[in-house]
């Protein structure tokens, strides 16, 4: 499988992940949506299924990382070629950006009907309930540590030749994402993926959204950097334990 084809599927898988994931946030948040006020359980379930769909698409071709932190962690653990890390990350970020743009196009009338700029931003990216950047960083780091460590632990059973979220199979990774969201998502909204947060945040910044607020760049570094640190720690933990 060529690197280009792998990146194409990382792009498509991440696009679908963000389209469905940010889509459920928009459905729950925006005015005049039939899904408005569906609640946290609906959001976490939908994010799990969103990842599942991305895994079904990309798993057989790229290993379905769909997350720059996953690619980095697997490379540190020796389960992924370092030369493919940057191309994967570029594909994932582009996929996240395009997925967020599709959500905006899909819910354009509902964005126009929603005057709350904070609510609109929240359909694109995460924000902490209590803004404490040090603890917010810690929370995102721990959540991503758990994600990558479990992926690596599952991969020891030799589920697929290409190690990534596809190594877990679609159902286990769905449960993993749901469990992280329900258990550890309440503080920051559990980005645990720069392609899920930074890329859509960039889309928010450039899209012509009516009555939007700023894109909260003062917080953006937390869900961008903390997952990478958490993934690196997970890889080191895996090396020590296994």
C-alpha positions in Angstrom: 0.0 0.0 0.0 1.5 3.3 -1.0 1.9 6.2 1.5 -0.3 8.3 -0.7 -3.2 5.9 -0.6 -2.7 5.5 3.2 -2.9 9.3 3.6 -6.0 9.5 1.4 -7.8 7.1 3.7 -6.5 8.9 6.8 -8.0 12.1 5.2 -11.4 10.5 4.5 -11.6 8.7 7.8 -10.8 11.8 9.8 -13.2 13.8 7.7 -16.0 11.4 8.5 -15.0 11.3 12.2 -15.3 15.1 12.5 -18.4 15.4 10.2 -20.3 13.1 12.5 -18.6 14.2 15.8 -18.9 17.9 15.3 -22.3 17.2 13.7 -23.7 15.8 16.9 -22.4 18.8 18.7 -24.2 21.1 16.3 -27.3 19.0 16.4 -27.3 19.2 20.3 -26.4 22.9 20.5 -27.9 25.0 17.6 -31.3 26.5 17.7 -34.2 24.9 15.8 -32.4 21.6 15.6 -34.5 18.5 16.4 -31.6 17.2 18.4 -31.2 20.3 20.5 -30.4 19.6 24.2 -29.9 15.9 23.6 -27.3 15.8 26.3 -23.9 14.5 27.1 -24.7 10.9 26.7 -25.9 11.5 23.1 -22.7 13.4 22.3 -20.4 10.7 23.7 -22.3 7.9 22.0 -22.2 9.7 18.7 -18.5 10.4 19.0 -17.9 6.8 19.6 -19.9 5.8 16.5 -18.1 8.5 14.5 -14.8 7.0 15.3 -16.2 3.6 14.4 -17.2 4.8 11.0 -13.8 6.3 10.4 -12.1 3.0 11.5 -14.3 1.0 9.0 -13.2 3.3 6.2 -9.5 3.7 6.9 -8.6 0.6 9.0 -7.9 -1.8 6.1 -5.7 0.7 4.3 -3.9 3.0 6.9 -4.5 1.4 10.3 -7.0 4.1 11.0 -5.0 6.4 13.2 -7.3 9.4 12.5 -5.4 11.4 15.2 -1.9 13.0 15.1 -1.4 11.9 18.8 -2.0 8.3 17.8 0.5 8.4 15.0 3.1 10.0 17.2 2.5 7.5 20.0 2.7 4.5 17.7 5.9 5.8 16.2 7.5 6.2 19.6 6.4 2.7 20.5 8.1 1.4 17.4 4.8 0.3 15.8 4.7 2.9 13.0 7.4 4.3 10.6 8.7 7.7 11.6 8.8 8.7 7.9 5.0 8.4 7.7 4.2 10.4 10.8 4.2 13.9 9.2 2.2 12.9 6.0 -0.4 11.2 8.2 -0.7 14.3 10.4 -1.1 16.5 7.4 -3.9 14.2 6.0 -5.6 14.1 9.4 -5.6 17.8 9.9 -6.9 18.4 6.4 -9.6 15.8 7.0 -10.6 17.5 10.3 -10.8 20.9 8.6 -12.9 19.7 5.7 -15.2 17.7 8.0 -15.9 20.8 10.1 -16.6 22.9 7.0 -19.2 20.3 5.9 -20.8 20.5 9.3 -21.2 24.3 8.8 -22.6 23.8 5.4 -25.0 21.2 6.6 -26.3 23.3 9.6 -25.9 26.7 8.0 -29.5 27.8 8.6 -29.2 26.7 12.3 -25.9 28.6 12.8 -27.7 31.7 11.4 -30.6 31.1 13.9 -28.2 30.8 16.9 -27.0 34.1 18.3 -24.7 32.6 20.9 -21.1 32.8 19.7 -19.9 30.5 22.4 -22.4 27.9 21.4 -21.3 28.1 17.8 -17.6 27.8 18.7 -18.4 24.7 20.8 -19.7 22.9 17.8 -16.2 23.1 16.2 -13.8 22.6 19.1 -13.5 22.0 22.8 -13.4 24.3 25.8 -13.0 23.7 29.5 -15.9 24.1 31.9 -13.5 25.5 34.5 -10.6 27.4 32.8 -7.5 26.3 34.6 -4.9 25.8 31.9 -2.6 23.7 33.9 -5.3 21.2 35.0 -6.9 21.4 31.6 -3.6 20.3 30.1 -3.4 17.5 32.6 -6.9 16.3 31.8 -6.3 16.2 28.1 -2.9 14.5 28.6 -4.4 11.8 30.8 -7.3 11.2 28.4 -5.0 10.7 25.5 -2.6 8.6 27.5 -5.5 6.2 28.1 -6.5 6.2 24.5 -3.1 5.5 23.1 -2.1 3.0 25.8 -5.2 0.9 25.3 -4.7 1.0 21.5 -1.2 -0.3 22.0 -2.3 -2.9 24.6 -4.9 -4.2 22.2 -2.4 -4.3 19.4 -0.3 -6.8 21.4 -2.9 -9.5 20.4 -2.0 -9.0 16.8 -5.4 -7.9 15.6 -4.2 -6.5 12.3 -0.8 -6.0 10.6 -1.2 -2.2 10.5 -1.2 -0.9 14.0 -3.7 1.9 14.7 -7.2 2.3 15.9 -8.1 -0.2 13.3 -6.1 -2.7 15.3 -8.8 -2.8 17.9 -11.6 -3.5 15.5 -14.5 -1.2 15.1 -16.5 -2.2 18.1 -13.8 -2.1 20.8 -12.5 1.4 19.7 -16.1 2.6 19.8 -16.5 1.5 23.4 -13.1 3.0 24.2 -14.0 6.5 22.9 -17.4 6.4 24.6 -15.8 5.3 27.9 -13.2 8.1 27.8 -15.9 10.7 27.0 -18.3 9.5 29.7 -15.6 9.1 32.3 -13.0 11.8 31.6 -14.8 14.2 29.2 -16.6 16.3 31.7 -13.8 18.7 32.4 -12.5 19.8 29.0 -14.8 18.1 26.4 -12.1 15.5 25.7 -10.5 16.6 22.5 -7.8 13.9 22.8 -7.1 14.6 19.1 -5.6 17.7 17.6 -7.3 16.9 14.2 -10.6 17.0 16.1 -9.9 20.3 17.8 -7.3 22.4 16.1 -8.3 21.7 12.6 -12.0 22.5 13.2 -10.9 25.6 15.2 -9.1 26.8 12.1 -12.3 26.2 10.1 -14.2 28.3 12.6 -11.7 31.1 12.2 -12.0 31.3 8.4 -15.7 30.4 7.8 -18.2 33.3 7.3 -20.2 32.4 10.4 -22.8 35.0 11.4 -22.2 36.6 14.8 -19.3 34.4 15.7 -16.9 35.1 18.5 -13.1 34.7 18.3 -11.7 31.1 18.0 -10.2 31.2 21.6 -6.6 30.8 20.5 -5.5 31.4 24.0 -6.8 27.9 24.9 -6.1 26.2 21.5 -2.6 25.1 22.5 -4.0 22.9 25.3 -6.0 20.4 23.1 -3.2 20.6 20.5 -0.2 19.9 22.6 -1.5 17.9 25.6 -2.7 15.0 23.4 0.8 14.8 21.8 2.4 14.7 25.3 -0.1 12.1 26.5 0.5 9.9 23.5 4.3 10.1 24.0 3.8 9.1 27.7 1.5 6.3 26.7 4.1 4.9 24.3 6.8 5.1 27.0 4.5 3.4 29.5 3.8 0.7 26.9 7.5 0.1 26.3 8.1 -0.2 30.1 5.2 -2.5 30.8 5.2 -4.8 27.7 
